[in-house]
Amino acid sequence: MRTARRYLAKEIYRSSAIVLIALLGLFTFFTLIEELDNVGSQLSLLNLLYLQLLSLPTRLYELLPIGMLIGTILALAGLAQRHELVILRVSGVSGIRLLLTLWVITIPMMLFAYVLSEVVTPAAELRASEASLQLLGRAGGGRLNSGYWFKENDGNGNTRIINISSLQSSGGVSGITLYEFGEGQEMHSFSTARQGRFTDGKLILEEVAETRITIRPGSDLSQARSPDEPLTKLHSMPQRSLNTTLTPERLIARVLNPELMAIPDLLDYIGYLKSNHLQTDLQMVALWRKIAYPFTLLVMMTIAAPISFMQTRRGGVGSKVFIGILLGVGSFMLNQLALNIGMLGKWAPWFTALAPSLGALALALTALLLMENQHRVRRFLLSHAVWQRSGT
């Protein structure tokens, strides 16, 4: 069985590699064609190619389960067409044992998926964000038209809201607007700064214009009298230092897709959000998805098994590959649908992340068991039909 396992692994790895290379090339080509309109004085063709090169690990991360599914079906269907699977089955290897062999073959791919998920993809995505900031002046996700928004406590029971217009590749920020509120959520100051930088847990603002609200206008209005002093006072200062829980890493975390972050960075960002009483539903779902990501390959291998074991006389390989493509696309759409429904329905994060994969695994195992015991099932159904006829 060891020889058979090595042979199966060789065929599956080779087919999966070919499928993944084809999918990566196809998606990269379409994206490159779409982005050619952005080539100009600010972005050269060489820079565009560099950005596409940095996005390859992210695409591989997204396409790996589907590529593994199609590649496994292609390899096993080819073996079935050459009657090599029939030889294994005749030699006494059951479908369940063959599935266990496929799971063992998947273990190196799971280790590769873990390294890709935790090391390669986060590093490439971070570098791509920095390159996009440097070349295009923007980093994509998490940004509204008004910029990036952050909320935190100042350590004295007060709340501040920070708006950052743009991030810089050096880790600095520019176009900062600061709103500071007291314990009763009454705004007592409003500040703007041209740029800022992070140093030892502090945000150093430069060229600051601070508007302080000196009195409460509500008390004067209730007494129907004009205030004795101006409502606001404007102060200009060359520099201002703020103690903050924000860091350049957390700024980048705001930009990145949570599923493309390393688990330690994602846990740190979730802790930051919780400490500032912000929603963490999306990040918690992303955390569970990242934990389950390597095991998704086991699910794909389990789905491929019953499809590949089906006996077809004509067009066997093509029809099985087509079914694999449909299942791969369906799995992707089901994951996205579960994410949207789970967020709207306030499902538990672990259930939102794991339900599609667990459901697909249960269906695939059921289909495999039915195929393994199809003769017993037929005999049972036939005897049940005969019993019903005799009873009538």
SVG drawing of the C-alpha trace seen along z (x, -y; Angstrom):
<svg xmlns="http://www.w3.org/2000/svg" viewBox="-54 -88 64 100">
<polyline fill="none" stroke="black" stroke-width="0.4" points="0.0,0.0 3.0,-2.3 3.9,-2.0 0.3,-2.8 0.2,-5.7 3.3,-7.2 2.0,-6.7 -1.3,-8.3 0.5,-11.3 2.6,-11.8 -0.4,-11.9 -2.4,-14.1 0.4,-16.6 1.2,-16.8 -2.4,-17.3 -3.1,-19.9 0.1,-21.8 -0.9,-22.0 -4.5,-23.1 -3.2,-25.8 -0.7,-27.1 -3.4,-27.3 -5.8,-29.1 -3.2,-31.5 -2.2,-32.4 -5.8,-32.8 -6.8,-35.1 -3.6,-37.1 -4.1,-37.7 -7.6,-38.9 -6.6,-41.2 -3.7,-42.5 -6.0,-43.4 -8.4,-45.1 -5.6,-47.2 -4.0,-48.3 -6.2,-51.4 -4.3,-52.6 -1.0,-52.6 0.2,-56.2 2.6,-58.8 2.0,-57.7 2.0,-53.9 4.3,-52.3 3.8,-48.9 6.8,-47.5 5.2,-48.8 1.9,-47.1 3.7,-43.8 5.4,-44.2 2.0,-44.7 0.6,-41.6 3.6,-39.6 3.0,-40.5 -0.7,-39.5 0.2,-35.9 0.4,-34.5 -3.0,-35.9 -4.5,-34.4 -2.8,-31.1 -4.3,-31.3 -7.8,-31.7 -7.5,-29.2 -5.7,-26.4 -8.8,-24.5 -10.5,-24.7 -7.3,-23.7 -6.8,-20.8 -10.4,-19.6 -10.1,-19.8 -6.6,-18.4 -7.5,-15.4 -10.6,-14.6 -8.5,-14.9 -5.8,-12.5 -8.2,-10.0 -10.5,-10.0 -7.4,-9.4 -6.5,-6.4 -10.1,-5.1 -10.1,-5.4 -6.8,-3.4 -8.4,-0.8 -5.7,-1.4 -8.3,-2.2 -10.2,1.0 -7.0,2.9 -6.7,1.3 -10.3,2.1 -10.0,5.7 -6.9,6.2 -9.0,5.6 -8.7,1.8 -12.1,0.5 -13.3,-3.0 -13.0,-4.1 -9.4,-2.9 -8.7,-4.6 -10.2,-7.8 -7.9,-7.5 -5.0,-7.2 -6.1,-10.4 -6.2,-12.1 -2.6,-11.0 -1.6,-12.4 -3.3,-15.7 -1.1,-16.2 1.9,-17.8 -0.5,-20.1 -2.1,-21.1 1.4,-22.0 2.0,-24.0 -1.4,-25.7 -0.5,-26.7 2.8,-28.2 1.1,-30.0 -1.7,-31.3 0.5,-32.4 3.8,-33.4 3.8,-34.0 0.4,-35.6 0.5,-38.1 4.0,-39.2 3.1,-39.5 -0.1,-41.4 1.7,-43.8 4.3,-44.4 1.6,-44.9 -0.1,-47.5 3.1,-49.4 3.9,-49.3 0.4,-50.5 0.8,-53.3 4.1,-54.3 3.0,-54.0 -0.7,-54.9 -1.0,-56.8 -3.7,-54.4 -3.9,-50.9 -7.4,-49.8 -9.7,-48.1 -11.1,-49.6 -11.1,-53.2 -14.1,-55.4 -14.2,-58.5 -13.4,-60.5 -10.4,-58.3 -9.7,-55.8 -11.6,-56.0 -10.4,-54.8 -11.9,-55.0 -10.1,-54.6 -10.0,-55.6 -7.4,-58.1 -6.8,-56.4 -8.6,-59.0 -12.2,-57.9 -12.5,-60.1 -13.0,-59.0 -11.2,-60.1 -12.1,-59.5 -9.2,-59.7 -9.7,-60.3 -6.7,-59.7 -6.9,-60.9 -4.0,-58.7 -1.4,-56.3 2.3,-56.6 4.6,-53.7 7.0,-54.8 4.4,-54.0 3.4,-57.6 0.1,-59.3 -1.2,-62.5 -4.3,-64.6 -5.3,-63.8 -8.5,-65.0 -9.0,-64.4 -12.3,-64.5 -12.1,-64.4 -15.1,-63.7 -15.6,-63.8 -17.2,-61.3 -20.7,-62.5 -19.8,-62.1 -19.7,-65.9 -17.0,-67.0 -14.6,-69.4 -11.9,-69.7 -11.4,-69.4 -7.9,-69.2 -6.3,-68.9 -2.7,-68.1 -0.9,-68.0 1.0,-64.8 1.9,-62.4 4.2,-59.5 4.2,-56.8 7.0,-56.6 7.1,-54.4 3.3,-54.2 2.7,-57.8 1.3,-59.6 3.3,-62.7 1.2,-65.2 2.8,-68.1 1.5,-71.5 -1.6,-71.2 -4.6,-73.5 -6.7,-72.7 -10.2,-74.2 -11.3,-73.9 -14.9,-74.3 -14.5,-76.3 -18.1,-76.3 -21.3,-74.3 -23.6,-76.2 -26.6,-74.2 -26.6,-75.8 -26.5,-79.3 -29.3,-78.5 -31.5,-77.1 -31.1,-80.4 -31.8,-82.5 -28.6,-84.5 -25.6,-85.0 -22.3,-83.5 -19.8,-85.7 -16.8,-84.3 -16.3,-82.8 -17.6,-79.3 -14.4,-78.1 -10.7,-79.0 -8.2,-78.2 -4.7,-77.1 -1.9,-76.5 1.1,-74.4 4.0,-73.0 3.7,-69.6 1.5,-67.6 2.0,-64.2 -0.8,-61.7 -0.6,-58.4 -2.3,-55.9 -2.9,-52.2 -2.6,-52.6 0.5,-51.3 1.6,-51.1 0.8,-47.4 -2.8,-48.1 -3.1,-50.8 -2.2,-48.2 -4.5,-45.7 -7.3,-48.2 -6.4,-48.2 -5.9,-44.4 -8.6,-41.8 -8.8,-40.0 -8.5,-36.6 -5.1,-37.6 -3.5,-38.5 -1.5,-36.1 -3.3,-34.7 -1.1,-36.6 -1.7,-39.9 -5.4,-39.2 -5.7,-38.3 -3.9,-41.6 -6.3,-43.6 -9.3,-41.8 -8.0,-42.7 -7.6,-46.3 -11.2,-46.4 -12.6,-44.8 -10.7,-47.1 -12.3,-50.0 -15.8,-48.5 -15.9,-48.0 -17.5,-45.2 -15.3,-42.2 -17.8,-39.8 -16.1,-39.9 -12.6,-39.5 -13.8,-36.5 -15.3,-34.8 -12.0,-35.4 -10.1,-33.9 -12.1,-30.7 -11.7,-30.5 -8.0,-30.8 -7.8,-28.1 -9.9,-25.8 -8.2,-26.8 -5.7,-23.8 -8.5,-21.4 -10.5,-22.7 -8.2,-20.7 -9.3,-17.5 -12.9,-18.5 -12.0,-19.1 -10.2,-15.7 -13.3,-14.0 -15.6,-15.7 -13.3,-14.5 -13.4,-10.8 -17.0,-9.8 -16.9,-11.8 -13.7,-10.1 -14.9,-6.6 -18.0,-6.8 -17.8,-4.5 -18.7,-6.1 -18.2,-4.6 -18.0,-7.7 -16.4,-11.0 -15.6,-10.0 -12.7,-12.4 -14.3,-15.4 -17.6,-15.0 -15.9,-14.5 -13.7,-17.5 -16.8,-19.6 -18.6,-18.4 -15.5,-19.3 -15.5,-22.8 -19.1,-23.2 -18.6,-22.0 -15.6,-24.3 -17.5,-27.4 -20.5,-26.3 -18.3,-25.9 -16.9,-29.4 -20.4,-30.9 -21.7,-28.9 -18.9,-30.2 -19.7,-33.8 -23.4,-33.3 -22.9,-31.7 -20.7,-34.7 -23.3,-37.3 -26.2,-35.4 -24.2,-34.7 -23.3,-38.4 -27.0,-39.4 -28.4,-36.7 -25.8,-37.2 -24.7,-33.6 -21.8,-32.4 -18.5,-33.1 -17.4,-29.5 -20.7,-28.3 -20.6,-30.9 -17.0,-29.9 -17.3,-26.1 -20.9,-25.3 -20.3,-25.1 -17.2,-22.9 -18.8,-20.6 -22.0,-20.3 -19.9,-19.5 -17.9,-17.0 -21.0,-15.2 -22.6,-15.1 -19.4,-13.7 -18.9,-11.0 -22.6,-10.0 -22.2,-9.7 -19.1,-7.6 -20.7,-5.3 -23.7,-4.9 -21.4,-4.0 -19.6,-1.5 -22.8,0.2 -24.8,-0.3 -25.5,3.4 -26.7,3.7 -28.9,0.6 -30.4,2.1 -31.1,5.4 -32.7,3.5 -34.9,1.5 -35.8,4.5 -36.8,6.6 -38.8,3.6 -40.7,3.3 -41.4,7.1 -42.6,6.9 -44.9,4.1 -46.4,6.0 -46.9,9.1 -48.5,7.1 -51.1,5.7"/>
</svg>
